[in-house]
Amino acid sequence: MIKSLTTAVSVALWAASATVASAGDLTKQIAMLPGKGVTFYMGAQQGIAVFKPEDGACGLTMTFAQAPAAGTEGMSGMAGGMSGMDGAKKGATVRMEVMTARPARVDTADGQQLIFNCGPEAKAMYLNMPTDLKYKD
């Protein structure tokens, strides 16, 4: 029983990694650490993603806003939380639990996709994003 369960889990993890690998030519992967945010830019909008471990899963929080005008910092400085958005006009904030091997997907307005994967024991989170989207960690 344990052997068949282990095999099933291995196959599931392999299938999940194969799906990401097949899209590898069109995406870049960013490793995120707990409490350290990543800002990503999608045309006239930007988002910030930050996670913290929650009972073996990744508690992901994303906040969206209008992108700052050229030469401004906008939502940078995320180590302290969402305080970098104080001067920005905030949009929606989304909170979700992401389990290992069960990625969360976010579709952008122009039809691209951000994929968030929770690493083993929620020690890291991996963001796969299109190569043409800009980001700042």
N, C-alpha and C positions, 0 to 999 in steps of 0.2 A: 504494500500500500504506500509506504513512504517513498519507495523507489519510483513508483509510477507518478506520485505527486511531484517529486523532484524533477522528473523528466518533463512533466507537463509545464511546470514553472520555467524550466530552462528553455523549452520550445517557445513559450509565450514571450519571454524576455528576448530571445533571439529574433522572433517575428517583429517585436516592437523596434529593436535596434536596426533590423533590415529595412523597415519602413523609413526610418530617419536616414539611414545610409543611402537609400535610393534617391532621396531628395538632396543628398549631400552636395551635389554639384551646384545647386541653386541656393544653398543656405550657408550661413556661417553659424558657429556655435560659440556662445558666450557662457562661461562658468560664473555663477553667482554664489556668493557666500552669504550666510545668514546675516541679516541686518544691513547688508551693503546693497544699495540700489543700483539699477541700470536704467538710464534714460534712453529712450529710443524715439526717433523722429520719423513721422509718417506724413509727408507733405506739409500741410498747414497745421498739423496737430503733433503733439508729442505725448509720450506716456512715460510713466516711471513704474518700475516693478521692483518689489522688495519682498523677501520671504523670511519666515522664521520657522524653525522646527516645531511641530505640534503633534505629539504622540506618534512619532514615526512617519508622519506625512509632512509636506511642505505647506505652510499657511501662506498663500500668495496674496499680496495686495497690489493692485494696479490702479493708478490714478491718471486720468487723461485731461489735457488742457490744450488751449491754442498754443502753437509754437511761439517762442519769444521772437521779437524783432531782431534783426541782425545785430550782433555786437552785445547782446544781453545774455546773461547766464541762465535765466529761466529756472528750471527745476534741478539744477546741479546741487552738489553737496548733500547727497542723500544719506550719508552715514548716520545722521541724527534723526532720520525719519522723513516725513513729508514736509518738513519745514522749508525746503527749498521752493515750495510752491506758494508761500505766503503772499507774494506780490502778484502772482499769476491768477488769471481767471480760471478757477478749477472747473473741470467737467465732472464726469462720472468717476466714482471710485468703485472698484469691483474687488470683492474678497472671496477667495475660494480655497478649498483644501485640495492639493494635488498629491495623489498617491504614487509611489514608485511603480513604474511600468504602465501608468495610466495618465498619459500626457493631457494637458489642457491646451486648447487651441483658441487663438484669438484672430478673427478675420479683420483685416484693415479695410478702410473705405474703398481702396482701389483693388480689392480682390486678392491681396497677398495674405500670408498667414504667419503668425508668431506661434511657436510651439514651446511650451514650458514642460520640462521633465524634472521630476523630483529624483535626486540621487539616492543611493543606498543610505539608510538610516537618517535621511533628511539632512545630511551634512553639507550638501551642495544642491543647487538647482541649475539646470542647463536650459538656456534660451536659444532655440534655433530660429533664425530670422533670415529673410531674403538678403542676399549680398548687397543689394543696392540701398537698403535702409541704413541710415546712420544711427550710431549709438554712442553713449558716453557712460563709462562706469566709474 
